[in-house]
Amino acid sequence: MRKFFVIVNKHANNGIAAQNWSMTEEVLQRKNIQYDKNFTTQPGDAYQLAHDFVATTPSLALDNYVILVVGGDGTLNDTINGIKASGKQDVPVAFIPSGNNNSFAAGIGIAASPQKALEQVLNATEPTYYDIGSYSDTLHGETGYFLNDFGIGIDAYIVSLQNQMKKHRLLQKLHLGFIPYLINIFEAHTNQEPFNVRVRVDNQYDFYKHAYLVNIANHPFYNGRNLQLTPPGKCQ
């Protein structure tokens, strides 16, 4: 019988993920579905939880498990990287989108409603396979995987600034959380220096001088369901 190893980031989207988990847990209990719940408390926890679970659980037992993520794209991405880093076997991953953007959910057709997303998870009888991206950072000696897109340049600069900023809960309550984001866009635009880029697609090479942004996308959506950076793109 299928079991769920659940990873919950209760703080995602200002606590929306916690509400979605309460709804999810109530349904799982009502349907007598077995699950193990685990909560993240800091960045990197989802990676470690997924890694340790896959690494220490016997392969035969893993065949009966689905890892269910309740959180945002960051929690989902950390979970995937933790599974891959275990070097063991791939485990099906399900997702209740509960973040600010939920771009990956939009890209693969997961419902925006957490109730409907949970229905999709529970009604699934076989896993669906999707391509994901991988990267190698030779400068820092890092490798990993990405689900949405991989940015170099100004967008990565903005994300770095966002991660370093303290959260302004008052602005978020007043629906003015975009103000720090606009400030970071201005700072990144002012300070980002151009760089040279060589792009290889199959056996074709293209060279670009004075680039400010390189974005490799796995599906059309960028920063949520409202903006499509690569409209023809399809995650498959």
Secondary structure, DSSP 4 states (H G I P E B T S, - for coil): --EEEEEE-TTGGGGHHHHHHHHHHHHHHHTT--EEEEE--STTHHHHHHHHHHHHS-HHHHTTEEEEEEE-HHHHHHHHHHHHHTTS----EEEEE-SS--HHHHHHT--SSHHHHHHHHHH--S------EEEEETTTTEEEEESSEEEEEHHHHHHHHHHHSPP-HHHHHTT-THHHHHHHHHHHHHHPPPEEEEEEETTEEEEEEEE-EEEEESSSBSSSSS-BSSTT----
